[in-house]
Amino acid sequence: MVTAPGGFLRLTQVPEPRIPSPSWVRVRPSLSGICGSDLATISGKISIYLSAFTSFPFVPGHEVVGHVIETGANVSRVDVGDRVVLEPALGCSVRGLPDLCRPCQDGYYATCERVTEGDIAAGIQTGYCRDTGGGWGPELVAHENQLHRVPDDVSNEAAVLTEPLSCAIHGVIEASIPERARVLVVGGGTIGLLTIAALRVISPSCTIVAIAKYPHQMELARTLGADHVVGSGNDGQQQLADLSGGARYPLPLGNPAVQGGFEVSIECSGSASGMEDALRWTRSQGQLVIIGMPVVSNVDLTPLWYQELRVYGAYAYSLESNGKDRVKTFSLALDILSEDGWGDRLAALVRHRFQLKQHRSAFATAMRPGRSGAVKTVFDFT
């Protein structure tokens, strides 16, 4: 599967990617997810900002569980036959750059400042780089530092969620949720639901209020630990006021202004309406964390300014302290998937599987969750 500049996508045969250095391996995907960022790219709704850090043509797919089928001479972390998940960030160490940039030194390797240099072409992640291949193909190549062995008790359906779960964990940790805070999660797609799970594990004392659009999303939000779930319409606005103690003030146009609200809001939908809800329903001096990839839109930022909000972007993954050591959020995600039944609960988000030749049906399913009941749609290579 190859895309070219302009967002054109086609199913075709391409040469298998070469192994760039002896520290790289070849991986055969078993399941590969369709991410919201992939759909935004396909539909042309994505910002052109990141195209400066992308090389064409590329094979999409960065949510991957598969098996190692070949290793370079210097590889020691994984062996042929290992079942692994892919951490797709293409930072300094992956690119073979000996002098790490500041974000990579600080543990924020997903925001590497040298993503156009090194052993491979430009690309912020596997799936957006012409030299790595991607999960929507029969093979890809990865640096050994990008791979994590999957515990035997974690199914492929759970493992394919490691990447988006790691994104959710990173956002929750960066937010530093206060004890017993009221937290608003905006969006009932994959990232929103995984953020609810991450909050329930990492900040168990908080009260989670979720905004979801469709009935199946609302049901899953409750299953994964949301204390309250509201719809995205006018009735939901009144419920948000009741649950947060906020007061609404009608405006001549659009949604009302709000005084009060939630201590923390986490925007997971990427939509303009979701961003507007998150801005308005975060109380003065509160925190707004943006995990969902935002669409290009006109959003009124007056609430941000007037309510003196602290706004954080939370992109991908990082090294975080667990009290003793610094560990990757990918490792934390795999720990969650291995414990207390979370693997089975989260695997239920994988509701639709398609072969690659059925890609048109897969995209239609993923793009219409209200009609299809989709949450995470995957390509199945097994």
C-alpha positions, 0 to 999 in steps of 0.5 A: 500500500503506497501513498504519494504527495497529494494524499493519493493511495493505491494498492500496489507491489513495491520492493521490500525495504532494505535493512539500513544498518546491522542494528535493524531487523525485518518484521512481518506484521500480524495485525496493523491498525488504522489510526485516526491520523491515517484516516486524516491523511487519506481524506485530506483533512490533515495539516500540511505542517508535518509533510516537511518531515515526511518522505514519499512514497511511503507505506502507512501503518504504525500500529503493528504487532508481528514477528521478527523474520530477519536480524542484522549482525549487531542486533541483541535485543530481539531474535528471529521468531520473537513476537513484537510490537513496533514503537514507530518513532524515528529519533536520533538513536534509530537514525544512527546519530551519535549525538542526541538532540535535546528532546532525545536526551530528555526522553522525548524522542518522539519529538526528535529535532533531527528527523530528516538526518541519518541512516534513513529518509525523512520521517517522524514515524514508521509509516511516514518514511519511504525507507522503513515500509509500514504496517500496511504491507507484508514486511517492514524494517525497524531498528532494534530499539523500536521493538518490544517483545510481547508477553505470552499472555497478551493477545495480538488484538490487545498488543496492536493497541500498545501504540495508541495506549502508549500515547494515552499514557504519555498524555495522562502522565504529562498532565500530572492529574491532581488527587481527586480531580474531575477530569473531562475526556472529550472523544469516544474513539480509540484514543479517548477510550484508551485515555479513560483506561490510562486515567483509571490505572494511573490516577485512580482517585480522579472522577472521569467524565467522558463525552462520546458521540455514539451509543457503542462508544458510550457503553465502552467508556463506562466499561473502561472506567468512566464515572459519567458519560454524556452525549455530544448534543445540547443535553450533554452540555447541561449534564456537563454543567451539573457534573462540573458545577459550571454555569452556562451563559447563553450567547447570540451564536453557538454554544454558551460561555462557561464559568467554572468547569473541570480541573483537567480536560483531555481532548482526544477527538482532534475535531474543532467541536471537541476542542471547543468543548475542551476549552469552554469546560476547563475551569480557570487556571485549569489544564487542557491536554491535547492528545488527539491530532487536531484538524485545521480549523477556526477555533475561538481561543478566547476561553484559553486566554480569559480563563488562563488555561495551561495547555499541553500538547501530548504527542506519542510517547516518552521516557517517564519515571516510575519512581526508581528508573526511567521507562518507556511509556511503551513498556508501561502500556505492555504492563497494563495489557498484562495485568488485571484483565486489562488486555481482554477488556481493551482487546474488545476495541478491535471490532473489525478485521480486514485483509489488505485487498479489502482496504476500501471496506476497511477505510469505509468502516473506520471512517463511519463509526456511527454506522459500523460500530467501529472503534479500532479497525485492523488489517489482518495478515495472519 
